């Protein structure tokens, strides 16, 4: 059982050795135990206090100690401007990404499905899938292009970071800040899941508005690691994602050598089962924004660069209401994944580990069988059990990569789920 600190957006301090944290200042002339003081800033120095994110790290060796970086192959990773193919208004769906035959770790296993925006201009996001069967041992990774929101679907992962260790299982998420070095270790033989690389404003809790002070994701349920450190020397590799390319440098020590730290720029995890779902107790559908866990906002109030939205187990009690998601067209673009169970709008075809894409104004909604069942059902309070779907929703259109468009596991017959929707129109007699 690991120790974690609790909270979201607060200031934390933690030390693996008592007395390692300086008292009263950040960078004394000599740090205790011969450590080096180093600040990691996720925002500009002059950002407003309530939006300023940085942490002071007290480490065995400073981060400047590595060889020259050399560019390496991207593999299946793709980066902005995501202009390989023009985005299509077609609705799209994929089966789960297959596991590799060759040994593949987290960095090598990233497969880009879609994206938008610009790394250079710090807006937009990318969606990657991962399917891995090997732990990172002598390799470490950091992403200078954006923060990483990882959604495990199958198999647990251990994230060993500069700030400490986070164990994450399916049904939980982990967020790694931009620039934070880490290593991914398998909890079992293999793991698969989704990853949103956010180039824009840092993910934050949404405002609750009329909901009030409580509900949705509560700050106290977000867990931040306590300090732990590695004191390892040897021949290691440090991989950086920088301006859309991968770079490799030799490093003679583990970069996870932070003995103590304080600040508010740190990785965190969240158990999606702790989400306090809001819903109607009368009729009709509230907008799906009530299921938002985290949001990255644009400069336009209320418009998201990317929202992370979930559809968990919950009660449905709406009267005189078509309960599944209604047919709709949306200014926002929706990428969906399924962690486990069955999604109520698609009883077949949309399977755990799979994904779908409905871009701006592309019509979508329940399949024919779901429509007919929901239209004729006798309504009573109903518990949606064993279900957990999520959505990366954005004001920008998702551009599928060429690999995603031509993938063997893309369901080219997805549109057939709406075949046979009949006209039930019965105009009154004249």
N, C-alpha and C positions, 0 to 999 in steps of 0.2 A: 504494500500500500504506500503510495507516494504522498508526500506532503505538498499541498498547493496553497497559495494565497488566494483569497476570494475578492471579487469586485471587478468593476469595469470602469476604466478611465480615471481611477484614483492614483495617488502617489504611493509607491511601494518601496520597501527596503528589505533586503534579505542578505544573509551572509552564511557561507558554509563553514567558516571558522570564526568564532567569537572575536570581536575586535577588529575584523578586517575592514569594516566600514568606517571611514573618517567621520568624526563628529564636528558639526559646526561649519564645515567647508567641504568643497567638492574635490579640490586638487591641492592637498598639502605638499610641502616641499619634499617630504618623504612619506610614502604610504606605508601603513603597517605591513609587516611580513615581506617587505621588499617588492610589493606589487606595483604595477603601473596603473595610473588613472587614465581613463579614456572615455570620452563622451560619444554616444551614438544618438544623432539627431534625426528624427523623422519628419520634422517641419522646419521652416526657416527660424532662425534665432529670434526674429522679431514678430513671430506669429502671436496673436492675442493669447494671454495666459491660459484661458480655458480651452484653447485650440493648440497649445504648444505641447509637442511630444518629444521627449528626450529621456535618456537614461545614462547614468554614470556607471561605467563598468570598471571593476578593480581586478586586474588580470595578471597572470604570471608573465606573459610576454605581450607586447603591443601588436596590433593587427598589421602593422607595416612590414612585418617580417615574412616575406615570401619572395619567390623568384619573379622574373618578368612573366606577364601573362602572354599566352599564345592562343590564337583563335582555334577552336576545334569545331567539328561537324555538329550541326544541330540535330541530326537524326530526324525524328518525326515531329520535332518542335518547330512551330512557325510563329512569326512575329509580325507586328504592324508594319506596313499599312493594310495588311489582309486584303490585297487586291488581286489575288491569283485568279479569281472568278467573280463576275458580277453577282451580287446577292439576288436570289430569285424569290418571287412572291409565293412559290410553292410551299405547302406544308411538308415537313420532313420528319422522318423518324428512323431511329437506329436500334438494333439489338445491342447487347453488351459487347464491349470490346473484348476480343479473345485474349487469353493469356499467351505470352511468348513461349517458344520452345527453348531458346537460349537463355542463360542467366542474365537477368535484367534488373537493375536497381531503380530507385525512384527517379533519378535524373534521366537515365537512359530510357525509362519507360514512359516519359511524358509524350502524349500524342495530341496534337492540336486539332480541335474540332471546329472552332469558330472564333471570331474576334471582331473588334472594331476599334476605332479611335487611333490614338497616336501615343507611343511611348515618349517621343520627344516633347510633345505638348502636354503630357501628363493628363490625358483624358481617355476614357474608354476602358475596355477590358478584353480578356481572352478566356476561352473555355478550353481546358485540356482534360483529357482522360489519362489515367494511369492504370497499368496492369503489370505487376512486378512479382518476381519470384526470388529476389536476392536482396539482402541487406546492404546498405552502404557500410563499408568497413574502414578503408583507408581513404575515403573521399568525403569531402565536405562541400557545401553548396550555399551560395547566397544569391539573391535576386535584387539587383539594383533598379529594376524596371517597375516593380510594383509589389504590393503586398499579396500574399497567397492565402486564399480561403480553401481549405481542403475538406472534402465531404467523403469520408470512407463509405463504401457500399458493401464490401466483402473483405474480411480480414482486418485484424488490428494492426496498428502502427505505433512505434515509439519515436517521438521527435526529440532528439538530443540537441538542445540549442545552447547558445551562449548564456542564456538566463537560467537554464535548468532543463529538466526533463518533463515531457508531457506524454502520457499514454492515452491513445485515442482509439475508440472502437466504432464500428458502424452504429449509427444513431447519435454520434457526437460529431462535432466539427472542431477544427483547429485553425487559427489564423497566425501566420508568421509575418511579422512586419518587414517592410522593404529594408534590405540591407542586413538582416539578421542571419548569421551563419548557423547552419544546422546540418544534421545527419538523420537519415530515416532508417530505422531498424524494424524488420518484420517481427510481428508477434507470433506468426505461424509460418506456414510454407509459402503463402502467396497472399496478395492483397490487390484490391481493385477499387477504383472510385473516381471522383470528379474533382476538378480544381478550377477555381476562378482566380485569374491573375488580374488584379485591380490596378489600373494605371492612374486612376483619378484620386479624388479625396479619400482619406482613410475611412474605412468602415466604422460606423458608429451606431448606437442605438437610435431608432426613430423616435421622434416626439410622439407623445401619446394624445395630445389634444383633448377632445371631449372625453376620452376614456378615463382620464384622470391621472393619479399618481402611480397606479399599480396596474399590472397586466402585461401581456406579451412576454418578452424576455426581460427578466429582472436583473439588474446589475450585480446583485450579490451572488448569482449563480455562475458567473464567469470565473474561471480558475486560471491563475497565473502561477508559473512554477517558482519554487524556492531555489535558491542558489545551490548549484553543485558544479563540480569542475573535473576536468580530465587533465592529468599531468603526464602526457605521452610525448615521446620524441620518436622520430623515425622518418620514413619516406612517405609523405602524404600528398594528396592532390586537393587543391582548392579550386572549385569551379564557380565562376561568376557568370550570371546572365546580365549583360550590359548592353543597352541600346539595341536589343533584339538579337544579339549574338551570344554564343557561349565561348567563354575564355577559361583557360586552364593555367594554373601556376603551381609550382612545386613549393611545398611548405614542410619544414622540418619538425613541426610540433602540432599538436591538436589545437585548433583555434577555439575550442570549447573550454578555455582555461580561466573563465571568470570565477573568481572566488567569492565576490560580493558585488551587489549592484543596488542602485536605488533610482527611481524615476517612474515614468508612466509610459515608456515605450518598450513593450515586451510582448512575447507571444502569449496566446490564451486559448483555452478550450471551453466548450459549452456542450452540455447534454441537452439535446433537442427535446427530450422527454420532460424537461422542466419548463418548456414554453407554456405560458398560461393563455390558452386559446380563447378568443372572443368570437361570438357568433350571435345570430338573431334568435330571439325567443318568441317571435311573432310570425312574420311572413317575409318572403323575398330574400334576396342575397345581399349581405353587405359586400362592399368591394373587397377583392382579395388582398388589398393593402393591409387589412387587419391581421394578416399572417406574417408580416415582415419581422424578421429577426434582426437583421443588420442592413444598413443602407450607406451607400456612398453617394453623396449629393453633388449636383452640379451647382453652378453659380445662380441658376434659376430656382427660387424657392419651390420646394415640393416636387422637383423633377430629378429623378435619380440617374446618375451615371450607371449604377447597378444596384439593385435590391436583391437581398437573399431572403426568399419567402419559403415557408414550409406549409405542408398540408398534412398534419399529424392525425393520430387517432382522436376522435371527438364525437360529441353527441350532435345529432341533427333533429331538430324539433319543429322546423318551420311548417306552418299550416298553409294549405291552398297554394303550394309552391312546388315548382319543378326543382327538385333538390340538387341534382348534379350541376356542375358548372354549365351555365347557359351558353348557347351559341353566341359568339361575339367576335368583333373586330376591334383592334386596340391600337392606339397610337404608340404604345410601348411594345417592345419586341421580347418574346418569351422563349427562353430555353428551359426545358424541364428535364428532370431526372427522377428516377424511382429508386429509393434505397431498399425498401422491402414492402411486401404485401401487394395489394391491388389498388390502383387509382380509380376513384369512383366514376370518372368520365370515360374510362377505357377499361372494360373488364377483360379484354384480350388484346394481345399485340404489344402493349406497353409493359415491359417486364422489368424486374429489378436489375439494375445495371444498364438499362436502356436509356434512351433520351429522345426528345422531340424538339422541334424548332418551329415556332410560328412567329414570323417577323411582322413588322408594322403593317397593320390593316389586312393581314392574311386571315381569312375567316377560319375558325376552328370551334370545336365543341364536342359534345358526346357522340359516340358511335351510334349507329342505327339501333342496335340491340339495347343499349343503355337508354336511349330516348324512349323506346317503346315500353320498356320495363318501368321507367320512372314516371311516365305519363299515366300509366294504368295502375300504379301501386296504391294500395290502401295506406294512407299516411298515418304513422304513429311515431312516437319517439324512437329513434334508431341510433345505435352506437356503431360508429365506423371503427372497427378494430383492425389490428394488424395492417396498418397502412402508414407510410411515410414517404411522401413525394416532396420535391422542392423545385424552386424556380429561381433562375438568374434572370431578372427582368431589367431591361435597360431602355433608355430613351433613344439609343442608337441601334440601328439594324445590325444583327449578327451576320457576319460574312462567313459562310462555311468555307473551310479550306478545300483545296482540290482533293486531298486525301479523304476528307469526310464525304464529299460528293460521290466519290468513286469507291468507297469502302465496300468490301464484300458483305459487311454486316449492316449496310443501309437497307431499310425496308422500302424498296422502290414501289411496292404496292400499297403504301400507307393510305392513299386516298380512297382505297376500296372500302375502308371502314365506314364510309358515309354512303356507299352504294345502296340504292333501294329506299332511301328516305322518300316517303310518298307524300303526295298532296292530300291533306285531310280537309281541304277547304270545302265548306258547305254554305254557299250564299243563301240567304232567305229567298223563298219563292216570290216572284213579282206579283 
